[in-house]
Amino acid sequence: MNSTSQTLSVTEKVGYSLGDLAANLIFQTLVTFLAFFYTDVYRIAPGTAATIIFVGGMLGAFVFTPIIGIAADRTVSRWGKFRPWILWTAVPFGVFSLLAFSTPDLAPKAKIAYAFATYTLLVMIYAANNLPYSALSGVLTGSMAQRNSLSSYRFVAVMVAQFIIQALLLPLVLILGDGDKVRGFHNTMMLFAIVGTVFFLITFFTTKERIVPAPEQKSSVRQDLADLARNRPWVVMLMLTILVFMTLALKGGMYVYYFKYYLSEPHLAAFLDQVGFNGFIAGLNSVLTGVGLTEFQWPKDAPTSALSLFNAGGIVFMIIGIGFSKRLADRFGKRDVFGGALLVSTLFMLAFIVFPPQATWVVFVSQILHGFFYGITIPLLWAMIADVADYSEWKNHRRATAIIFSAMLCGLKIGLSVGGALVAGILAFYGYDAGAPAQSPQTVDGIRLAVSLYASLPFLLCVGLLFLYEINKPMESRIEQDLVARRLQAGAAA
């Protein structure tokens, strides 16, 4: 294998990160709004929506992702193993995203069939794009410090996408649909599809694969899977990935209901006045209309405006947290920093269980603090998975980057599917009625529990699992040094 310690240029780091921005325009929409889109826009029953999300996600986890992982590790092209997948899937990703958020006027059963088919296609193309993209981070450089830096760039881009989705998606839907949510979702996804395709192409043209398995390396699928089963850090990271994304999907999908039905609308309206938000929007529109432009169509109701501001505050502080991630990981190791920051962030999320509907200020402060500490963990998850690929090569003298990342993306899809299905399933269990102007006390209490206790449990399990993850700071350094020496020796022998 070739030398791997090269410092990555800023251009390559930015170019690589744009691929995650593109993917997350769709991914964050799925996490945050798919259940809402199915129940409140396309008018599919919550229980049926839960089944669609769960079954489609399981197909992605247990069928599409393993197939892509096996194929990507065995891809041979003049562009490398993983870059060509980004090129091949750029346009189909945009097309399937648009179809999944379209609302053709169909009979009820046909609606369900259409939603399931388009969601499944989107899950399939997401696997074909994002798995090789994620694996690419493991072959751009062998330097763990450079991977920490690359992850920080990458996840700032992810946070930009998350900010666009969680803070600006509903306003964009209203603007591009001229008040019609159905048309607005279609036009917004068309915009995301175009931007995403361009960004994927930039990623393809600005990156280079540097860690290349030796030509004599041969391994069967059975051997790759056997190596995984014996790799305890991989098993821990698989379980951790499932649990992390279960929480992200559950809390992300439930917040829209929490603001609409649990928090006090008069208190939310007063909060927006107190922080100057309404004055800012009024001033902005005064300037726009004063120069002959159309008003900025921010949602008029207080819960929707407050939710956008809530998400924006959390994301801004996540980005700040990401800024601390590399420095802390370089000093203390990824495992310890990840576990400590995740625990503190979980406590601020769990605190939502005691907040009354009128406690708007406390809700926002808790979200900001949760966002800061969770932000520290964001780049570390995927950098740790790349470390697991190095650990596997160190132990087995064979590199199988994509199969390791495919297993983690399998975990991601399981977590998202379970978490997304839990959103719709919890709503159905507690008697949610999408057509009702108000929900029953039982339903409202279920929503409160979902964003606090239910969402916190998987994160707490993650903290416990990290005690079984053996790649600490000293082992990181040992693996990196040993692999560099092997590759230099292999290069000299060649």
C-alpha positions as CSV (number, residue, x, y, z in Angstrom):
1,M,0.0,0.0,0.0
2,N,1.2,3.5,-0.7
3,S,2.3,6.2,1.7
4,T,-0.6,7.7,3.5
5,S,0.6,10.5,5.7
6,Q,0.1,13.4,3.2
7,T,-1.4,16.6,4.5
8,L,-4.7,17.3,2.8
9,S,-5.2,20.7,1.1
10,V,-8.0,23.1,2.1
11,T,-9.4,22.7,-1.4
12,E,-9.6,18.9,-1.0
13,K,-11.2,19.2,2.5
14,V,-13.8,21.7,1.3
15,G,-14.5,19.7,-1.9
16,Y,-14.9,16.5,0.1
17,S,-17.2,18.2,2.6
18,L,-19.5,19.6,-0.1
19,G,-20.6,15.9,-0.8
20,D,-21.9,15.6,2.7
21,L,-23.7,19.0,2.4
22,A,-25.4,17.7,-0.7
23,A,-26.4,14.4,0.9
24,N,-27.6,16.0,4.1
25,L,-30.0,18.4,2.3
26,I,-31.9,15.2,1.7
27,F,-30.9,13.2,4.7
28,Q,-31.8,15.9,7.2
29,T,-35.1,16.4,5.5
30,L,-35.8,12.6,5.9
31,V,-34.8,12.7,9.6
32,T,-36.7,15.8,10.5
33,F,-39.7,16.0,8.2
34,L,-40.5,12.7,6.5
35,A,-43.1,11.6,9.2
36,F,-44.6,15.1,9.1
37,F,-44.6,15.1,5.3
38,Y,-46.4,11.7,5.2
39,T,-49.0,12.5,7.9
40,D,-49.7,16.2,7.5
41,V,-48.9,16.9,3.8
42,Y,-49.6,13.7,1.9
43,R,-52.2,12.6,4.5
44,I,-51.1,9.0,5.1
45,A,-52.2,7.5,8.4
46,P,-49.4,7.6,11.2
47,G,-49.3,3.8,11.5
48,T,-49.0,3.3,7.8
49,A,-46.3,6.0,7.6
50,A,-44.4,4.2,10.4
51,T,-44.5,0.9,8.4
52,I,-43.2,2.6,5.2
53,I,-40.3,4.2,7.0
54,F,-39.4,1.1,8.9
55,V,-39.6,-1.4,6.0
56,G,-37.9,0.9,3.5
57,G,-35.1,1.5,6.0
58,M,-34.7,-2.2,6.8
59,L,-34.3,-2.9,3.1
60,G,-31.6,-0.2,3.0
61,A,-29.8,-1.6,6.0
62,F,-29.9,-5.4,5.2
63,V,-30.1,-5.5,1.4
64,F,-28.8,-2.3,-0.3
65,T,-26.0,-1.3,2.0
66,P,-24.2,-4.7,2.3
67,I,-24.4,-5.2,-1.5
68,I,-22.9,-1.7,-2.1
69,G,-20.2,-2.3,0.5
70,I,-19.1,-5.6,-1.1
71,A,-19.2,-4.0,-4.6
72,A,-17.4,-0.8,-3.7
73,D,-14.4,-2.7,-2.1
74,R,-14.1,-4.7,-5.3
75,T,-14.4,-1.7,-7.7
76,V,-11.4,-1.1,-9.9
77,S,-11.3,2.0,-12.0
78,R,-8.9,4.7,-13.1
79,W,-10.7,7.0,-10.5
80,G,-10.2,4.5,-7.6
81,K,-12.7,2.4,-5.7
82,F,-15.0,4.9,-4.2
83,R,-14.9,8.2,-6.2
84,P,-16.7,6.7,-9.3
85,W,-19.7,5.8,-7.2
86,I,-20.1,9.5,-6.3
87,L,-20.1,10.3,-10.0
88,W,-22.5,7.6,-11.0
89,T,-25.1,8.4,-8.4
90,A,-25.0,12.2,-8.5
91,V,-28.0,12.7,-10.9
92,P,-30.1,9.7,-9.8
93,F,-29.9,10.9,-6.2
94,G,-31.5,14.2,-7.1
95,V,-34.2,12.5,-9.2
96,F,-35.2,10.0,-6.5
97,S,-35.2,12.8,-3.9
98,L,-37.7,14.8,-5.9
99,L,-39.9,11.8,-6.5
100,A,-40.0,10.9,-2.8
101,F,-41.3,14.3,-1.8
102,S,-43.8,14.6,-4.7
103,T,-47.6,14.2,-4.0
104,P,-49.4,12.8,-7.0
105,D,-53.2,12.8,-6.6
106,L,-53.8,9.1,-6.2
107,A,-56.3,6.8,-4.5
108,P,-55.4,6.0,-0.8
109,K,-53.9,2.6,-1.5
110,A,-52.0,3.9,-4.5
111,K,-50.6,6.7,-2.3
112,I,-49.2,4.2,0.0
113,A,-47.7,2.2,-2.8
114,Y,-46.2,5.3,-4.3
115,A,-44.7,6.5,-1.0
116,F,-43.2,3.1,-0.3
117,A,-41.7,2.7,-3.8
118,T,-40.2,6.2,-3.9
119,Y,-38.8,6.0,-0.4
120,T,-37.2,2.6,-1.1
121,L,-35.6,3.9,-4.3
122,L,-34.3,6.9,-2.4
123,V,-32.8,4.7,0.4
124,M,-31.2,2.5,-2.3
125,I,-29.5,5.4,-4.1
126,Y,-28.5,7.0,-0.8
127,A,-26.6,3.7,0.1
128,A,-24.9,3.7,-3.4
129,N,-23.8,7.3,-2.9
130,N,-23.1,7.8,0.8
131,L,-21.4,4.5,1.6
132,P,-18.6,5.0,-0.9
133,Y,-18.5,8.7,0.0
134,S,-18.0,7.8,3.7
135,A,-15.4,5.1,2.9
136,L,-13.5,7.7,0.8
137,S,-12.6,9.5,4.0
138,G,-10.6,6.4,5.1
139,V,-8.4,6.3,1.9
140,L,-7.7,10.1,1.4
141,T,-5.0,9.9,4.1
142,G,-3.7,7.6,6.7
143,S,-3.0,10.3,9.2
144,M,-5.4,10.2,12.1
145,A,-4.8,13.9,12.8
146,Q,-5.6,14.8,9.2
147,R,-8.8,12.7,9.5
148,N,-9.8,14.6,12.6
149,S,-9.3,17.8,10.6
150,L,-11.2,16.4,7.6
151,S,-14.1,15.3,9.8
152,S,-14.3,18.9,11.2
153,Y,-14.6,20.3,7.7
154,R,-17.1,17.7,6.7
155,F,-19.4,18.2,9.7
156,V,-19.4,21.9,9.5
157,A,-20.9,21.3,6.0
158,V,-23.3,18.8,7.6
159,M,-24.4,21.5,10.1
160,V,-24.9,24.0,7.3
161,A,-27.2,21.5,5.6
162,Q,-28.9,20.9,9.0
163,F,-29.4,24.6,9.5
164,I,-31.0,25.0,6.1
165,I,-33.4,22.1,6.8
166,Q,-34.3,22.6,10.4
167,A,-34.4,26.4,10.4
168,L,-35.2,27.4,6.8
169,L,-37.0,24.4,5.2
170,L,-40.6,25.4,6.2
171,P,-40.0,29.1,5.2
172,L,-38.6,27.8,1.9
173,V,-41.6,25.6,1.4
174,L,-43.9,28.5,1.9
175,I,-41.9,30.8,-0.4
176,L,-41.4,28.4,-3.2
177,G,-45.0,27.1,-3.0
178,D,-46.5,30.6,-2.6
179,G,-48.2,29.3,0.6
180,D,-49.0,25.9,-0.7
181,K,-47.1,23.2,1.3
182,V,-47.6,20.5,-1.4
183,R,-46.2,22.6,-4.2
184,G,-43.6,24.1,-1.9
185,F,-42.1,20.7,-0.9
186,H,-41.9,19.7,-4.6
187,N,-40.1,22.9,-5.6
188,T,-37.8,22.9,-2.6
189,M,-36.7,19.4,-3.3
190,M,-36.1,20.3,-6.9
191,L,-33.8,23.1,-5.8
192,F,-32.0,20.7,-3.4
193,A,-31.6,18.1,-6.2
194,I,-29.9,20.6,-8.5
195,V,-27.6,22.0,-5.9
196,G,-26.8,18.5,-4.6
197,T,-25.9,17.1,-8.0
198,V,-23.4,20.0,-8.6
199,F,-21.8,19.5,-5.2
200,F,-21.3,15.8,-5.7
201,L,-19.5,16.5,-8.9
202,I,-17.2,19.0,-7.1
203,T,-16.4,16.2,-4.6
204,F,-15.6,13.8,-7.3
205,F,-13.2,16.2,-9.1
206,T,-11.4,17.6,-6.0
207,T,-10.5,14.4,-4.1
208,K,-7.9,11.7,-4.6
209,E,-7.6,8.2,-3.2
210,R,-4.2,7.6,-1.7
211,I,-4.5,4.4,0.4
212,V,-4.6,1.7,-2.2
213,P,-4.6,-2.0,-1.2
214,A,-1.6,-4.0,-2.6
215,P,-2.4,-5.7,-5.8
216,E,-1.8,-9.1,-4.2
217,Q,-4.4,-8.5,-1.5
218,K,-7.2,-11.0,-2.1
219,S,-10.1,-11.8,0.3
220,S,-13.5,-13.4,0.0
221,V,-16.7,-11.9,1.2
222,R,-16.8,-14.7,3.9
223,Q,-13.4,-13.7,5.0
224,D,-14.3,-10.0,5.2
225,L,-17.4,-10.8,7.3
226,A,-15.5,-13.2,9.5
227,D,-12.9,-10.4,10.2
228,L,-15.8,-8.0,11.1
229,A,-17.3,-10.5,13.6
230,R,-14.0,-10.8,15.4
231,N,-13.4,-7.0,15.4
232,R,-14.8,-5.8,18.8
233,P,-14.3,-2.1,18.1
234,W,-16.4,-2.6,15.0
235,V,-19.2,-4.3,16.9
236,V,-19.2,-1.5,19.5
237,M,-19.3,1.2,16.7
238,L,-22.1,-0.7,15.0
239,M,-24.3,-0.7,18.1
240,L,-23.3,2.9,18.9
241,T,-24.2,4.1,15.4
242,I,-27.7,2.4,15.6
243,L,-28.4,4.1,18.9
244,V,-27.1,7.5,17.9
245,F,-29.2,7.7,14.8
246,M,-32.2,6.2,16.6
247,T,-32.2,9.2,18.9
248,L,-31.5,11.7,16.1
249,A,-34.5,10.5,14.1
250,L,-36.8,10.3,17.1
251,K,-36.1,13.7,18.6
252,G,-35.7,15.4,15.2
253,G,-38.9,14.1,13.9
254,M,-40.9,14.8,17.1
255,Y,-39.9,18.4,17.7
256,V,-42.4,19.7,15.2
257,Y,-45.2,18.1,17.2
258,Y,-43.6,19.3,20.5
259,F,-43.8,22.9,19.4
260,K,-47.2,22.6,17.8
261,Y,-49.0,20.8,20.6
262,Y,-47.0,20.9,23.9
263,L,-45.4,24.3,24.3
264,S,-47.7,27.2,25.0
265,E,-48.3,29.2,21.9
266,P,-48.8,32.6,23.7
267,H,-45.5,32.1,25.5
268,L,-43.8,31.2,22.3
269,A,-45.2,34.4,20.7
270,A,-44.1,36.5,23.6
271,F,-40.6,34.9,23.4
272,L,-40.3,35.8,19.7
273,D,-41.1,39.4,20.6
274,Q,-38.7,39.5,23.5
275,V,-35.7,38.2,21.5
276,G,-36.5,40.6,18.7
277,F,-37.3,37.9,16.2
278,N,-40.6,39.4,15.0
279,G,-39.1,42.8,14.8
280,F,-36.2,41.5,12.7
281,I,-38.6,39.8,10.2
282,A,-40.8,42.9,10.1
283,G,-37.8,45.1,9.4
284,L,-36.5,42.7,6.8
285,N,-39.8,42.8,5.0
286,S,-40.0,46.6,5.2
287,V,-36.6,46.8,3.4
288,L,-37.6,44.2,0.8
289,T,-40.9,45.9,0.0
290,G,-39.3,49.3,0.1
291,V,-37.1,48.4,-2.9
292,G,-39.9,46.7,-4.8
293,L,-39.3,43.1,-3.8
294,T,-41.6,40.4,-2.4
295,E,-41.9,39.9,1.3
296,F,-39.9,37.1,3.0
297,Q,-42.6,34.6,3.7
298,W,-41.7,33.4,7.2
299,P,-44.3,31.1,8.8
300,K,-46.9,33.3,10.6
301,D,-47.7,31.0,13.5
302,A,-45.6,31.2,16.6
303,P,-44.9,27.5,17.0
304,T,-43.4,27.1,13.5
305,S,-41.3,30.3,13.8
306,A,-40.1,29.3,17.3
307,L,-39.2,25.8,16.0
308,S,-37.1,27.2,13.3
309,L,-35.3,29.5,15.7
310,F,-34.9,26.6,18.2
311,N,-33.3,24.4,15.5
312,A,-31.1,27.3,14.3
313,G,-29.8,28.0,17.8
314,G,-28.9,24.4,18.4
315,I,-27.1,24.1,15.1
316,V,-25.1,27.3,15.5
317,F,-23.8,25.9,18.9
318,M,-23.2,22.5,17.3
319,I,-20.9,24.2,14.8
320,I,-19.1,25.9,17.7
321,G,-18.8,22.5,19.4
322,I,-17.3,21.1,16.2
323,G,-14.6,23.7,16.4
324,F,-13.4,22.3,19.7
325,S,-13.6,18.6,18.6
326,K,-10.3,18.2,16.8
327,R,-8.2,19.9,19.5
328,L,-9.8,17.8,22.3
329,A,-9.5,14.6,20.3
330,D,-5.9,15.2,19.4
331,R,-5.1,15.7,23.1
332,F,-7.4,13.1,24.9
333,G,-8.3,10.7,22.1
334,K,-11.6,10.3,20.2
335,R,-13.2,7.7,22.5
336,D,-12.9,9.7,25.8
337,V,-14.0,13.0,24.2
338,F,-16.9,11.4,22.4
339,G,-18.2,9.7,25.6
340,G,-17.8,12.7,27.9
341,A,-19.4,15.1,25.5
342,L,-22.3,12.8,24.6
343,L,-23.1,12.2,28.3
344,V,-23.3,15.9,29.1
345,S,-25.4,16.6,25.9
346,T,-27.8,13.9,26.9
347,L,-28.4,15.4,30.3
348,F,-29.6,18.6,28.7
349,M,-31.9,16.7,26.4
350,L,-33.3,14.6,29.3
351,A,-34.1,17.8,31.2
352,F,-37.0,18.4,28.7
353,I,-39.0,15.9,30.8
354,V,-39.5,18.5,33.6
355,F,-40.1,21.6,31.5
356,P,-43.6,22.9,31.7
357,P,-45.3,24.3,28.5
358,Q,-44.6,27.8,29.6
359,A,-40.9,27.4,30.1
360,T,-39.9,28.7,26.7
361,W,-36.6,30.4,27.7
362,V,-35.4,27.3,29.6
363,V,-36.2,25.1,26.6
364,F,-34.1,27.2,24.3
365,V,-31.2,27.4,26.7
366,S,-31.2,23.7,27.2
367,Q,-31.2,23.2,23.4
368,I,-28.3,25.5,22.9
369,L,-26.2,23.7,25.6
370,H,-27.2,20.3,24.2
371,G,-26.2,21.4,20.8
372,F,-22.8,22.6,21.9
373,F,-21.8,19.4,23.6
374,Y,-23.3,17.2,21.0
375,G,-21.4,19.2,18.3
376,I,-18.1,18.0,19.9
377,T,-19.1,14.4,19.1
378,I,-20.3,14.9,15.5
379,P,-16.9,14.7,13.7
380,L,-15.6,12.0,16.0
381,L,-18.2,9.3,15.0
382,W,-17.0,8.9,11.4
383,A,-13.4,9.5,12.3
384,M,-13.6,6.6,14.8
385,I,-15.1,4.4,12.1
386,A,-12.1,5.1,9.8
387,D,-9.9,4.2,12.8
388,V,-11.8,0.9,13.0
389,A,-10.8,0.3,9.3
390,D,-7.2,0.9,10.3
391,Y,-7.6,-1.4,13.3
392,S,-8.9,-4.1,11.0
393,E,-5.9,-3.7,8.6
394,W,-3.5,-3.7,11.6
395,K,-4.9,-6.9,13.0
396,N,-5.6,-8.8,9.7
397,H,-3.1,-7.4,7.3
398,R,-5.9,-6.7,4.8
399,R,-7.8,-3.5,4.1
400,A,-11.6,-3.7,3.7
401,T,-12.7,0.0,4.0
402,A,-16.1,-0.1,2.3
403,I,-17.3,-3.3,4.1
404,I,-16.6,-1.7,7.4
405,F,-18.3,1.6,6.5
406,S,-21.2,-0.4,4.9
407,A,-21.8,-2.1,8.2
408,M,-21.8,1.3,10.0
409,L,-24.2,2.7,7.4
410,C,-26.3,-0.4,7.9
411,G,-26.4,0.7,11.6
412,L,-27.3,4.2,10.5
413,K,-30.2,3.0,8.5
414,I,-31.4,0.7,11.2
415,G,-31.2,3.6,13.7
416,L,-33.0,6.0,11.4
417,S,-35.6,3.5,10.5
418,V,-36.4,2.6,14.0
419,G,-36.2,6.2,15.2
420,G,-38.4,7.4,12.3
421,A,-40.9,4.6,12.8
422,L,-41.0,5.4,16.5
423,V,-42.0,9.0,15.7
424,A,-45.1,7.8,13.8
425,G,-45.6,4.7,16.1
426,I,-45.5,6.8,19.3
427,L,-48.0,9.2,17.8
428,A,-50.3,6.4,16.8
429,F,-49.9,4.7,20.3
430,Y,-50.8,7.9,22.1
431,G,-53.8,8.6,19.8
432,Y,-52.5,11.4,17.6
433,D,-55.1,12.8,15.1
434,A,-53.6,14.8,12.3
435,G,-56.9,16.5,11.5
436,A,-57.7,17.6,15.0
437,P,-57.2,21.3,16.0
438,A,-55.9,20.1,19.4
439,Q,-54.6,16.8,20.8
440,S,-55.7,14.8,23.9
441,P,-53.7,15.2,27.1
442,Q,-52.5,11.6,26.6
443,T,-51.1,12.4,23.2
444,V,-49.4,15.6,24.4
445,D,-47.7,13.8,27.3
446,G,-46.5,11.1,24.8
447,I,-44.9,13.9,22.7
448,R,-43.2,15.3,25.8
449,L,-41.8,11.9,26.8
450,A,-40.6,11.2,23.3
451,V,-38.3,14.3,23.1
452,S,-36.9,13.8,26.6
453,L,-36.9,10.3,28.2
454,Y,-37.4,8.1,25.1
455,A,-34.8,10.1,23.0
456,S,-32.2,10.1,25.9
457,L,-32.2,6.3,26.5
458,P,-30.2,5.4,23.4
459,F,-27.6,8.1,24.0
460,L,-27.1,6.8,27.6
461,L,-26.6,3.3,26.2
462,C,-23.9,4.7,23.9
463,V,-22.0,6.1,26.8
464,G,-22.0,2.6,28.4
465,L,-20.9,0.9,25.2
466,L,-17.8,3.1,24.9
467,F,-16.3,1.3,28.0
468,L,-16.0,-1.7,25.6
469,Y,-14.3,0.3,22.8
470,E,-10.5,-0.4,23.1
471,I,-9.1,2.2,20.6
472,N,-8.0,4.9,23.1
473,K,-5.4,7.6,22.5
474,P,-2.3,5.4,23.0
475,M,-3.7,2.7,20.7
476,E,-4.5,5.2,18.0
477,S,-0.9,6.3,17.9
478,R,0.4,2.7,17.9
479,I,-1.9,1.7,15.0
480,E,-0.9,4.7,12.9
481,Q,2.8,4.2,13.4
482,D,2.7,0.5,12.7
483,L,0.7,1.0,9.5
484,V,2.9,3.7,8.2
485,A,6.0,1.4,8.7
486,R,4.3,-1.4,6.9
487,R,3.3,0.7,3.9
488,L,6.8,2.2,3.7
489,Q,8.2,-1.4,3.8
490,A,5.8,-2.5,1.1
491,G,6.6,0.4,-1.1
492,A,10.4,-0.3,-0.8
493,A,9.9,-3.9,-1.6
494,A,7.9,-3.0,-4.7
